[in-house]
Amino acid sequence: MKKTFLCLLLADLMLSLVAACESDDSDFSSYTLVSSSEDDDDDDDVSNVTDTIVITYDGQSATVTGDADGHVTLSGADVVVDDTVSQHGLVLVLSGSTSDGSLLVWRSKKYTIVLNGVSITNADGPAINNQCSKSLFIVCGEGTENTLADGTAYAEQTYDQKGTLFSEGQIYFSGSGTLNVTANSKNAIASDDFIAIGDTLASAANDFTINTTSSASASNGVKANDGVFVYGGTLTVSVAADGARGIRSDARVDITGGTIDITTTGDCLIEQVDGVADTTSCACIKSDSLFTMSGGTLTMLSTGDGGKGIRCDEDIRFSGGTLVATTTGSNDISKPKALKSDTGIIVSGGSFKAEVSKSWACDNGTESEDPADHLTVVGTPSKAEIAKKSVVIVY
C-alpha cells in the first residue's frame, strides 16, 4: 500500500526563511513540517525548536552560520553535518557554488534542506548524501536555480552512495524553484525508501521543476526502493545508458498530477549472469508492482533497441490525465513496446496514446493476435482506435 502523507510547506514562508537566514539568532520554530500518522516514522518526539544552519559554498571552501551546537565539520568544500542525538528540528539552507564539494548528513530525525541557489559538483561521490532513514524534505527556494552533479567514479566509502542525490530515507520534493541533477556514474536521484514529488495540499507550492540527466556511463534518472509518487510540479528525465530507466521503482509508481517528460536513448544491456546472457531493455518507467495514473501529463519516448515506455510487473491502470508513450527503436535484441504489463493494461479515462514503430504498442501478456485483446477499455470513450502499432483512446 502506498504510504500517505500531509507535508505542510507554506510557500509564503520561503522568502522570510531565506531573508531570516542571514541572522544566526532567528527563530524558525514556526517553520514546521507536519506529516500524518501514516508517515515513515516515530518522529513525534521532535521538539518545536528548529535549528537553522546556513551553508554557503564558495569554490574550494564553504562557510557555515547558525551552527550553535557544533554539528558541522568542513574539509574544503566537503561539508559533514552530524546531528544524530539532537531532538530539535533541523533546516539546512544551501547556497553558493563549488566544483569540488559535497554535503553529507548524519541524523536520526526528519529534517529539511532548502535549496537557495546552490551548485554542487562532487568529482568522487554524491553531491548530497543523506544518511538518515527518516523523512528528508527538499524545498526548491522560490525563483532559484539549483544544480547538483557527481563525478564519473566514486571513492569507496563504508556507507551507501547510490547517486548524485541519495537518501537512505524518504524524499519529499516541493517548492517553487528549479533543481537540475546530472548523473555521471550512478543514479541521478535515489532513495532506499520512497520518493514523493509534489504535494497533495492545495496550499503547498507545486510549481517547481526537476530536471535529471543521466549520461551513457550512469544509470537511472529517478530510483526508489519503496515507490515513486508524483503529485505535482514538472519533472524532466533524460537517460542515455544501455538498459537504464527514467523512473525505476522496486515498488509501485503513482501519478496523480504534474507534468512529466521522460526520454531514454540507450539500447539493451546484455550481461553475463552465471554464464547466461541476461538482457535488460531501457524503459521510461519500470515498476516492479503497479503503475497507476489518474491525473497530470506523462510523455515518454524510448528510441533504443527494444525500448519500452512503461514496463510493469503488475497492472498498468490509467484512469485520467494525458499519457503519450512512443517507442521508435529496433527489435534486433528485444521487442520494443509502448506499454508492457505482465498482468493487465486497463484504460478507463483521460487521453491515452501508445505508438511503436515495430512490435506491439500494448502488451498485456496475451498471445492473441487481436489488438483489442491486448488491453482492457472500461466505459465508453469518445474515441477508440486500437491497432497493433498504435492505440488512441480518449474519453
C-alpha angles and dihedrals in degrees: 000000000000114000110238126212146177111213113184108207108161112210093204089062094059096082093044090048094053093045094046092051088078088074122067094206097053117135111233097169088117091058099089139167113210121192130181126254088258091061122114104278159007094271095134089112093068105121125237089247113099124201112209116198120187116207118190119188119210116178109287095359143046137210127215131204130179096033096131094157098047098247095145130077125183134208105177104302094336105109124196121191112195108185104144099135104040119108091198125106113255133214120182115196114199127196140146130051139277134172092196110036146091147186121235118181128194112188140141098207133060116268145167135251115198113201103212103176100311132160118193126176119179113191095197107033148351120333089220121019117182111197093185122107093205128081121306114199113200114194121190104215116239112278094354129136113216128185132192127181137168131205132256092257134029125223111239114261137174091238132063121275108173103160151350089285109025132173132181088206138042120305121213116191123199142133136089106275137080130268120193116192123187122191118200099164115013137000121333095222120009138171132182085212126033134310122221118191115195130356136270093219115098089216094059123096110251099163095101126120127219118192119185126185123185118190127221089265094050134069138230128355099224119010127181134167099208105034145299118243122186118193103158148329128076121291123186118183127184122177127178106177122107110261093009125143129216092215117014120186127175085200131028133323119217125184119186101155147346133077117281127184119180129181129181122186104172127105128229118307113226117196133172111240114182089337094308124110111243117197124204120187125208116253133184088219127015119184125179088201134020129341115206131175126181103157146002129055124290121185119180133182125179115182105173131091112293093358122167133208094207124003111188132175091206134024126330104214117187117180107152149001125046124303125182118176121179131174121185103171131114127259098227094125106006134013115254116228131182090212126009123181129170093213113022150328111220122186118187108152149356126044117313128184128171124175137171135179091215136017122007127336091209124026121180095168098269121137091214119125090211109100090211089065092059095075140018119240115200122201126353115306120201089231129026122171111166121179135146097263100026135040124180121177123170127177 
